[in-house]
Amino acid sequence: MVHITCDLCGKDVSAENGVRYIVKMEIYASHDPSTITEADLDDDHLEAISEILRESEDGLGTPVDVAPAYQKVRFDLCPACHKKFARDPLGKQAAQSFDFSEN
């Protein structure tokens, strides 16, 4: 038997226990093509790439925290968490519900 739990609350939602919902999301960077100018054509891109490769081989390149260009995720939800997710998929209402006191 496959054991599946809700990815939000941890409740057991295995096939034998009843209904579960699957949420699939694709996340990718948008690409807005820009106009190529004469200056872009004059740049020596091969030299820039060569410099980047030399730095990475020497270990001098600085690590950059860049999100992956494409990501596919899947979540299993119980009926209660599905209802909450469907009402507020980005969690905006939950983020606005905090009431901090002024010190």
C-alpha distances in whole Angstrom, upper triangle without the diagonal:
4,6,10,13,16,18,21,21,18,16,12,12,8,9,9,12,14,16,16,18,18,22,23,26,29,31,35,38,41,43,47,49,52,56,57,60,63,62,59,60,63,60,59,56,56,57,55,52,54,54,51,50,52,51,48,49,51,48,51,49,47,43,43,40,39,36,34,36,32,29,26,23,20,19,16,18,18,21,23,23,23,26,28,27,29,32,32,30,33,33,37,37,35,37,40,40,41,44,46,49,52,53
4,6,10,13,15,18,18,15,14,11,10,7,8,9,11,13,14,13,15,15,18,20,23,25,28,31,34,37,40,43,46,49,52,53,57,60,59,55,57,59,57,56,52,52,54,51,49,51,51,47,46,49,48,44,46,48,45,47,45,44,40,39,36,35,32,30,32,29,25,22,20,17,15,13,15,15,18,21,20,20,24,25,24,26,29,29,27,29,29,33,34,32,34,37,37,38,41,43,46,49,50
4,7,10,12,15,15,11,11,7,8,5,8,9,10,12,14,12,14,15,18,19,22,25,27,30,34,36,39,43,45,49,52,53,57,59,58,55,57,59,56,56,52,52,54,51,48,50,51,47,46,49,47,44,45,47,44,46,44,43,39,38,35,34,31,30,32,28,25,22,19,16,14,11,13,13,17,18,18,18,22,23,22,24,27,27,25,27,27,31,31,29,31,34,34,34,38,39,43,46,47
4,7,9,12,12,9,9,6,5,5,8,10,10,11,11,9,11,11,14,16,19,22,24,27,31,33,36,40,42,45,49,50,54,57,56,52,54,57,54,54,50,50,52,49,46,49,49,45,45,47,46,42,44,46,43,45,42,41,37,36,32,31,28,27,29,26,22,19,16,13,10,8,9,10,13,15,14,15,18,19,18,20,23,23,21,23,23,27,28,26,28,31,30,31,35,37,40,43,44
4,6,9,8,5,5,4,5,7,10,12,11,12,12,9,11,11,13,16,18,21,23,27,30,33,36,39,42,45,49,50,53,56,55,52,54,56,54,53,50,50,52,49,46,49,48,45,45,47,45,42,44,46,43,44,42,40,36,34,31,30,27,27,29,26,22,19,16,13,10,7,8,8,12,13,12,13,16,16,16,18,21,21,19,21,21,24,25,22,25,28,27,28,31,33,36,39,41
4,5,6,5,5,6,6,9,12,14,12,12,11,8,9,10,11,14,16,20,21,25,28,30,34,37,40,43,46,48,51,54,53,50,52,55,52,52,48,49,51,48,45,48,48,44,44,47,45,42,44,46,42,44,41,39,35,33,30,29,26,25,27,24,21,18,14,11,8,5,5,5,9,10,8,9,13,13,12,15,17,17,16,18,17,21,21,19,21,24,23,25,28,30,33,36,38
4,6,6,8,10,10,12,15,17,16,16,14,11,11,10,10,12,14,17,18,22,25,27,31,34,37,40,43,45,48,51,50,47,49,51,49,49,45,46,47,44,42,44,44,40,41,43,41,38,41,42,39,40,37,35,31,30,26,25,22,22,24,21,18,15,12,9,6,6,6,8,12,12,9,10,14,13,12,15,17,16,14,15,15,19,19,17,19,22,22,23,27,28,32,35,36
4,6,8,11,11,15,17,19,17,17,15,12,12,12,12,14,15,19,19,23,26,28,31,34,37,40,44,46,48,52,50,47,50,52,49,50,46,47,49,45,43,46,45,42,42,45,42,40,42,44,40,41,38,36,32,30,26,26,23,23,25,23,19,18,14,12,9,8,7,8,11,10,7,9,12,10,10,13,15,14,12,14,12,16,16,14,16,19,18,19,23,25,28,31,33
4,6,9,10,14,17,18,15,16,15,13,13,14,15,18,19,22,23,27,29,32,35,38,41,44,48,49,52,55,54,51,54,56,53,53,50,51,52,49,47,49,49,45,45,48,45,43,45,46,43,44,41,39,35,33,29,29,26,27,29,27,23,21,17,15,12,10,8,8,11,9,7,11,13,11,12,15,16,16,15,17,15,18,18,15,18,21,19,20,23,25,28,32,33
4,6,9,11,15,16,14,15,15,12,14,14,15,18,20,23,24,28,30,33,36,39,43,45,49,51,53,57,55,52,54,57,54,54,50,51,52,49,47,49,49,45,45,48,45,42,44,46,42,44,41,39,35,34,30,30,27,27,29,27,23,21,17,15,12,10,9,9,12,12,10,13,15,15,15,18,20,19,18,20,18,22,22,19,21,24,23,23,27,28,31,35,36
4,6,9,13,13,10,12,12,10,13,14,16,19,21,25,26,30,33,35,39,42,45,48,51,53,56,59,58,55,57,59,57,57,53,54,55,52,50,52,52,48,48,51,49,46,48,49,46,47,45,42,39,37,34,33,30,30,32,29,26,23,19,17,13,10,9,7,10,10,10,12,15,15,15,18,20,20,19,21,20,23,23,20,23,26,24,25,28,30,33,37,38
4,6,9,10,8,10,11,10,12,14,16,19,22,25,27,31,34,36,40,43,46,49,52,54,57,60,59,56,58,60,58,58,54,55,56,53,51,53,53,49,49,52,50,46,48,50,47,48,46,44,40,39,35,35,31,31,33,30,26,23,20,17,13,10,10,8,11,12,12,14,16,17,18,20,22,23,22,24,23,26,26,24,27,29,28,29,32,34,37,41,42
4,6,8,6,7,7,6,9,11,14,17,20,23,26,29,33,35,38,41,44,47,51,53,56,59,58,55,57,59,57,57,53,54,55,52,50,53,53,49,49,52,50,46,49,50,47,49,46,44,40,39,35,34,31,30,32,29,25,22,18,15,12,8,8,6,9,11,11,12,15,16,16,18,20,21,20,23,22,26,26,24,27,29,28,30,33,35,39,42,43
4,5,5,7,8,8,11,12,16,18,21,24,27,31,34,36,39,42,45,48,52,54,57,60,59,56,58,60,58,57,54,54,56,53,51,53,53,49,49,52,50,47,49,51,48,49,47,45,41,40,37,36,32,31,33,29,26,23,19,16,13,10,11,10,12,15,15,15,18,20,19,21,24,25,23,26,26,29,29,27,30,33,32,33,37,39,42,45,47
4,6,6,7,8,11,12,16,18,22,25,28,31,35,37,40,43,46,49,52,54,57,61,60,57,58,61,59,58,55,55,57,54,52,54,55,51,50,53,52,49,50,53,50,52,49,47,44,42,39,37,34,33,34,30,27,23,20,17,15,11,12,11,13,16,16,16,19,21,20,21,24,26,24,27,27,31,31,29,32,35,34,36,39,41,45,48,50
4,6,9,10,14,16,19,22,25,29,31,35,39,40,44,47,49,53,56,58,61,64,64,60,62,65,62,62,58,59,61,58,55,58,58,54,54,57,55,52,54,56,53,55,52,51,47,45,42,41,37,36,37,34,30,27,24,20,18,15,15,13,14,17,18,18,20,23,23,24,26,28,27,30,30,33,33,31,34,37,36,37,41,43,46,49,51
4,7,9,13,15,19,21,25,28,31,34,38,40,43,46,49,52,56,58,61,64,63,60,62,65,62,62,58,59,61,58,55,58,58,54,54,57,55,52,54,56,53,54,52,50,46,45,41,40,37,36,37,34,30,27,24,20,17,14,13,10,12,14,15,16,18,20,20,21,24,26,25,28,27,31,30,28,32,34,33,34,37,40,43,46,48
4,7,10,13,17,20,23,27,29,33,37,38,41,44,47,50,54,56,59,62,62,59,60,63,61,61,58,58,60,57,55,58,58,54,54,57,55,52,54,56,53,55,52,50,46,44,41,40,36,35,36,33,29,26,23,19,16,13,12,9,9,12,14,14,15,18,19,19,22,23,23,26,26,29,28,27,31,33,32,34,37,39,43,46,48
4,7,10,13,17,20,24,26,30,33,35,38,41,44,47,50,52,56,59,59,55,57,60,58,58,55,56,58,55,52,55,55,52,52,55,53,50,52,54,52,53,50,48,44,42,39,37,34,33,33,30,27,23,20,16,14,10,9,7,7,10,12,10,12,15,15,16,18,20,20,23,23,26,26,25,28,30,29,32,35,38,41,44,46
4,7,10,13,17,20,23,26,30,32,35,37,40,44,47,49,53,56,55,52,54,57,55,55,51,52,54,51,49,51,52,48,48,51,50,46,49,51,48,49,46,44,40,38,35,33,30,29,30,26,23,20,17,13,10,7,6,5,6,10,10,8,11,14,13,14,17,18,17,20,20,24,24,23,25,28,27,29,33,35,39,42,44
4,7,10,13,17,20,23,26,28,31,34,37,40,44,46,49,52,52,49,51,53,51,52,48,49,51,48,46,49,49,45,46,49,47,44,47,49,46,47,44,42,38,36,32,31,27,26,27,23,20,17,14,10,8,6,5,6,7,10,9,7,10,12,11,11,14,16,14,17,18,21,21,21,24,26,26,28,32,34,38,41,43
4,6,10,13,16,20,23,25,28,31,34,37,41,43,46,49,49,45,47,50,48,48,45,46,48,45,42,45,46,42,42,45,44,41,43,45,43,44,41,39,35,33,30,28,24,23,23,20,17,13,10,7,6,5,6,9,10,13,11,9,12,14,11,12,15,16,13,16,18,21,22,21,23,26,26,28,32,34,38,41,43
4,7,10,13,17,20,21,25,27,30,34,37,39,43,46,45,42,44,47,45,45,42,43,45,42,40,43,43,39,40,43,41,38,41,43,40,41,38,36,33,30,27,25,21,20,20,17,14,11,8,6,5,6,8,11,12,14,11,9,12,13,9,10,14,13,10,13,15,18,19,19,21,24,24,26,30,32,36,38,41
4,7,10,13,17,19,22,25,27,31,34,36,39,43,42,39,41,44,41,42,38,39,41,39,36,39,40,36,37,40,38,36,38,40,38,39,36,34,30,28,25,22,19,17,17,14,11,7,6,4,7,9,11,15,16,17,15,12,16,16,12,13,16,16,12,14,16,19,21,21,22,25,26,28,32,34,38,40,42
4,6,10,13,15,18,21,24,27,31,33,36,39,39,35,37,40,38,39,35,37,38,35,33,37,37,33,34,37,36,33,36,38,35,36,33,31,28,25,22,19,15,14,14,11,8,6,5,6,9,12,13,17,18,19,16,14,17,17,13,13,16,15,11,12,15,18,20,20,21,24,25,27,31,32,36,38,40
4,7,10,12,15,18,21,24,28,29,33,36,35,32,34,37,35,35,32,33,35,32,30,33,34,30,31,34,33,30,33,35,33,34,30,29,26,23,20,17,13,12,11,7,6,5,6,9,12,15,17,21,22,23,20,18,21,20,16,17,19,18,14,14,17,19,22,23,23,25,27,29,32,34,38,39,41
4,7,9,13,16,19,22,25,27,30,33,32,29,31,34,32,32,29,31,32,29,27,31,31,27,28,32,30,28,31,33,30,31,27,26,22,19,17,14,10,9,8,6,5,6,8,11,14,17,19,23,24,25,21,20,22,21,17,18,20,18,14,13,17,18,22,22,21,24,26,27,31,32,36,37,39
4,6,9,13,15,18,22,23,27,30,29,26,28,30,28,29,25,27,29,26,24,28,28,25,26,29,28,26,29,31,29,29,25,24,21,18,16,12,9,8,5,4,6,9,11,15,17,21,23,27,28,28,25,23,26,24,21,21,23,21,17,16,19,21,24,25,24,26,29,30,33,34,38,39,41
4,6,10,12,15,19,20,23,26,25,22,25,27,25,26,23,25,27,23,22,26,26,23,24,27,26,24,28,30,28,27,24,22,20,16,15,11,9,8,6,7,10,12,15,18,21,25,26,30,31,31,28,26,28,27,23,24,25,22,19,17,21,21,25,26,24,26,29,30,33,34,37,38,40
4,6,10,12,16,18,21,25,24,21,23,26,25,26,23,25,27,24,23,27,27,24,26,29,28,27,30,32,30,30,26,25,23,19,18,14,13,12,9,10,13,15,17,21,23,27,28,31,32,33,29,28,29,28,24,24,26,23,20,18,22,22,26,27,25,27,30,31,34,35,39,39,41
4,6,9,13,14,18,21,21,18,20,23,21,23,20,23,25,22,21,25,25,23,25,28,27,26,29,31,30,29,26,25,23,20,19,16,15,14,10,12,15,18,21,24,26,30,31,35,36,36,33,31,33,31,28,28,29,27,24,22,26,26,29,30,29,30,34,35,38,38,42,42,44
4,6,10,12,15,19,19,16,19,22,21,23,20,23,25,23,23,26,27,25,27,30,29,28,32,34,32,31,28,27,26,22,22,18,18,17,14,16,19,21,24,27,29,33,34,38,38,38,35,33,35,33,30,30,30,28,25,24,27,27,30,32,30,31,35,36,38,39,42,42,44
4,7,9,12,16,16,14,16,19,18,20,18,21,23,21,21,25,25,24,26,29,29,28,31,33,32,31,28,27,27,23,23,20,20,19,16,18,21,23,27,30,32,36,37,41,41,42,39,37,38,37,33,33,34,32,29,27,31,30,34,35,34,35,39,39,42,43,46,46,48
4,6,9,13,13,11,13,16,16,19,17,20,22,20,21,24,25,23,26,29,28,28,31,33,33,31,28,27,27,24,24,21,22,22,18,21,24,27,30,33,35,39,40,44,44,45,41,40,41,39,36,36,36,34,32,30,33,32,36,37,35,36,40,40,43,43,46,46,48
4,6,10,11,10,11,14,15,18,17,20,22,21,21,25,25,25,27,30,30,30,33,35,34,33,29,29,30,27,28,25,25,25,22,24,28,30,33,36,39,43,44,47,48,48,45,43,44,43,40,39,40,38,35,33,36,36,39,41,39,40,43,44,46,47,49,49,51
4,7,8,6,8,11,12,14,14,17,19,18,19,22,23,23,25,27,28,28,31,33,33,31,28,28,29,26,28,25,26,25,22,25,29,31,35,38,41,44,46,49,50,51,47,46,47,46,42,42,43,40,38,36,39,38,42,43,41,42,46,46,49,49,52,51,53
4,5,5,7,9,10,14,14,18,19,18,20,23,23,23,26,28,28,29,32,33,33,31,29,29,30,28,29,27,28,28,25,28,32,35,38,41,44,48,49,53,53,54,50,49,50,48,45,45,46,43,41,38,41,40,44,45,43,44,48,48,50,50,53,52,53
4,5,5,6,9,12,14,17,18,18,20,22,23,23,26,27,28,30,32,33,34,32,29,30,31,30,31,29,31,31,28,31,35,38,41,44,47,51,52,56,57,57,54,52,53,52,48,48,49,47,44,42,45,44,48,49,46,47,51,51,53,53,56,55,56
4,5,5,6,10,12,15,15,15,17,20,20,21,23,25,25,27,29,30,31,29,26,27,29,27,29,27,29,29,27,30,34,37,40,43,46,50,51,55,56,56,53,51,53,51,48,48,49,46,43,41,44,43,46,47,45,46,50,50,51,51,53,52,54
4,5,5,9,9,13,14,13,15,17,18,18,21,23,23,24,27,28,29,27,24,25,26,24,26,24,26,26,23,27,30,33,36,40,43,47,48,52,53,53,50,48,50,48,45,45,46,43,41,38,41,41,44,45,43,44,48,48,50,50,52,51,53
4,6,8,9,12,13,13,15,17,19,19,21,23,24,25,27,29,30,28,26,27,28,27,29,27,28,28,25,28,32,35,38,42,45,49,51,54,55,56,52,51,52,51,47,48,49,46,43,41,44,44,47,48,46,48,51,51,53,53,56,55,56
4,6,9,11,12,13,15,17,17,19,21,22,23,25,27,28,29,27,25,27,28,27,30,28,30,30,28,31,34,38,41,45,47,51,53,57,58,58,55,53,55,53,50,50,51,49,46,43,46,46,50,50,48,49,53,53,55,54,57,56,57
4,6,9,9,9,12,13,14,15,18,19,20,21,23,24,25,23,21,23,25,24,26,25,27,27,25,28,32,35,38,42,45,49,51,54,56,56,52,51,53,51,48,49,49,47,44,41,44,44,47,48,45,47,50,50,52,52,54,53,54
4,6,6,7,9,10,11,13,15,16,17,19,21,22,23,22,20,22,24,23,26,25,27,27,25,29,32,35,38,42,45,49,51,55,57,57,53,52,54,52,49,50,51,48,45,43,45,45,49,49,47,49,52,51,54,53,56,55,56
4,5,5,6,9,10,11,12,14,16,17,18,20,21,20,18,20,21,20,23,21,24,23,22,25,28,32,35,39,42,45,48,51,53,53,50,49,51,49,46,46,48,45,42,39,42,42,46,46,44,46,49,49,51,51,54,53,54
4,5,5,6,9,10,11,12,14,15,16,18,20,19,17,20,21,21,24,23,25,24,23,26,29,33,36,39,43,46,49,53,54,55,51,50,53,51,47,48,50,47,44,42,44,45,49,49,46,48,52,51,54,53,56,55,56
4,5,5,6,9,10,11,12,14,15,17,18,17,16,18,20,21,24,23,26,26,25,28,31,35,38,41,44,48,50,54,56,56,52,52,54,52,49,50,51,48,45,43,45,45,49,49,47,49,52,51,54,53,55,55,55
4,5,5,6,9,10,11,13,14,16,17,15,13,15,17,17,20,20,22,22,22,25,28,32,35,38,41,45,47,51,53,53,49,48,51,49,45,47,48,45,42,39,42,42,46,45,43,45,48,47,50,49,52,51,51
4,5,5,6,9,10,11,12,14,15,15,12,15,16,16,19,18,21,20,20,23,26,29,32,36,39,43,45,49,51,51,47,47,49,47,44,45,47,44,40,38,41,41,45,45,42,45,48,47,50,49,52,51,52
4,5,5,6,9,10,11,12,14,14,13,16,17,18,21,21,24,23,23,26,29,32,35,39,42,45,48,51,54,54,50,50,52,50,47,48,50,47,44,41,44,44,48,48,45,48,51,50,52,52,54,54,54
4,5,5,6,9,10,11,12,11,10,13,15,16,20,20,23,23,23,26,29,33,35,39,42,45,48,51,54,54,50,50,52,50,47,48,50,46,43,41,43,43,47,46,44,46,49,48,50,49,52,51,51
4,5,5,6,9,10,10,9,7,10,12,13,16,16,19,19,20,23,25,29,31,35,38,41,44,48,50,50,46,46,48,46,43,45,46,43,40,37,39,40,44,43,41,43,46,45,47,46,49,49,49
4,5,5,6,9,10,10,9,12,13,15,18,18,21,20,20,23,26,29,32,35,38,42,44,48,50,51,47,47,49,47,44,46,48,44,41,39,41,42,46,45,43,45,48,47,50,49,51,51,51
4,6,5,6,9,8,9,12,14,16,20,20,23,23,24,27,29,33,35,39,41,45,47,51,53,54,50,50,52,50,47,49,50,47,44,42,44,45,48,47,45,47,50,49,51,50,53,52,52
4,5,5,6,5,5,9,11,13,17,18,21,22,23,26,28,31,33,37,39,43,45,49,51,51,48,48,50,48,45,47,48,45,42,39,41,42,45,44,42,45,47,46,48,47,49,49,49
4,5,5,6,5,9,10,12,15,16,19,19,20,23,25,28,30,34,36,40,42,46,49,49,45,45,48,46,42,45,46,43,40,37,39,40,44,43,40,43,46,44,47,46,48,48,48
4,5,8,8,12,13,16,19,20,22,22,23,26,28,31,33,36,39,42,45,48,51,51,48,48,51,49,45,48,49,46,43,41,42,44,47,46,44,47,49,48,50,49,52,52,51
4,5,8,11,13,16,19,21,24,24,26,28,30,33,35,39,41,44,47,50,53,53,49,49,52,50,47,49,51,48,44,42,44,45,48,47,44,47,49,48,50,49,51,51,50
4,6,8,10,13,16,18,21,22,24,26,28,31,32,36,38,41,44,47,50,50,46,46,49,47,44,46,48,44,41,39,40,41,45,43,41,44,46,44,47,45,48,48,47
4,6,9,12,16,18,21,22,24,27,28,32,33,37,39,42,45,48,51,50,46,47,49,47,44,47,48,44,41,39,40,41,44,43,40,43,45,44,46,44,46,46,45
4,6,9,13,14,18,19,20,23,25,29,30,34,36,39,42,45,48,47,44,44,46,44,41,43,44,41,38,35,37,38,41,40,37,40,42,41,43,42,44,44,44
4,6,10,12,16,17,19,22,24,27,29,32,34,37,39,43,45,45,41,41,44,41,38,41,42,38,35,33,34,34,38,37,34,37,39,37,40,38,41,40,40
4,7,9,12,14,16,19,20,24,25,29,30,34,36,39,42,41,37,38,40,38,35,37,39,35,32,30,31,32,35,34,31,34,36,35,37,36,39,39,39
4,6,9,12,14,17,18,22,23,26,28,32,34,37,39,39,35,35,38,35,32,35,36,32,29,26,28,29,32,31,28,31,34,33,35,34,37,37,37
4,7,9,12,15,15,19,20,23,25,28,30,33,36,35,31,32,34,31,29,31,32,29,26,23,24,25,29,27,25,28,30,29,32,31,34,34,35
4,6,8,11,13,16,18,21,23,27,29,32,34,34,30,30,33,30,27,29,30,27,24,21,23,24,28,27,25,28,30,30,33,32,35,36,36
4,6,8,9,13,14,18,20,23,25,29,31,31,27,27,29,27,24,26,27,24,21,18,21,22,25,25,23,26,28,28,31,31,34,35,36
4,5,7,10,12,16,19,23,25,28,31,31,27,27,29,28,24,26,28,25,21,20,22,24,27,27,25,28,31,31,34,34,38,39,40
4,7,10,13,17,20,24,26,30,31,32,28,27,30,28,25,26,28,25,22,20,23,24,28,28,26,29,32,32,35,36,39,40,42
4,7,10,14,17,21,23,27,29,29,26,25,27,26,22,23,26,23,20,19,22,23,27,27,26,29,31,32,35,36,40,41,42
4,7,10,13,17,19,23,25,26,23,21,24,23,20,21,23,21,17,17,20,22,25,24,24,27,29,30,33,34,38,39,41
4,7,11,14,17,20,22,24,20,19,22,21,18,19,22,20,16,16,19,22,25,24,24,27,29,30,34,35,39,41,42
4,7,10,13,17,19,20,17,16,19,18,15,17,20,18,14,15,17,20,22,22,22,25,27,28,31,33,37,39,40
4,7,10,14,16,17,14,13,17,17,13,15,18,17,14,15,17,20,22,21,22,26,27,28,32,33,37,39,41
4,6,10,13,14,11,10,14,14,11,13,16,15,12,14,15,19,20,19,21,24,24,26,29,31,35,37,39
4,7,10,12,9,9,13,13,11,13,16,16,14,16,17,21,21,20,22,25,25,27,30,32,36,39,41
4,6,8,6,6,9,10,9,11,14,14,12,15,15,19,19,18,20,23,23,24,28,30,34,37,39
4,6,5,6,9,10,10,12,14,15,15,18,17,20,20,19,22,24,23,25,28,31,34,37,39
4,6,5,6,9,10,10,12,14,14,18,17,20,19,18,22,24,23,25,28,31,34,38,40
4,5,5,7,9,10,11,13,13,16,15,18,16,15,19,21,19,22,25,28,31,34,36
4,5,5,6,8,10,11,11,13,12,15,15,13,16,19,18,20,23,26,29,32,35
4,5,5,6,9,10,9,13,13,16,15,15,18,20,20,22,25,28,32,35,37
4,5,5,6,9,10,13,12,15,14,14,17,19,18,21,24,27,30,33,36
4,6,5,6,8,10,9,12,10,10,14,15,14,17,20,23,27,30,32
4,5,5,5,8,8,11,11,11,14,16,16,18,22,24,28,31,33
4,6,6,9,10,12,12,13,16,17,18,21,24,27,30,33,36
4,6,9,9,10,9,11,14,14,15,18,21,24,28,30,33
4,6,5,7,7,8,11,12,13,16,19,22,25,28,31
4,6,8,10,10,12,14,15,18,21,24,27,30,32
4,6,8,9,9,12,14,16,19,21,25,27,30
4,6,5,6,9,10,12,16,18,22,24,27
4,5,5,6,9,11,14,16,20,22,25
4,5,5,6,9,12,15,19,21,24
4,5,5,8,11,14,17,20,23
4,6,6,10,12,16,18,20
4,6,8,11,14,16,19
4,6,10,13,16,19
4,6,10,13,15
4,7,10,13
4,7,9
4,6
4
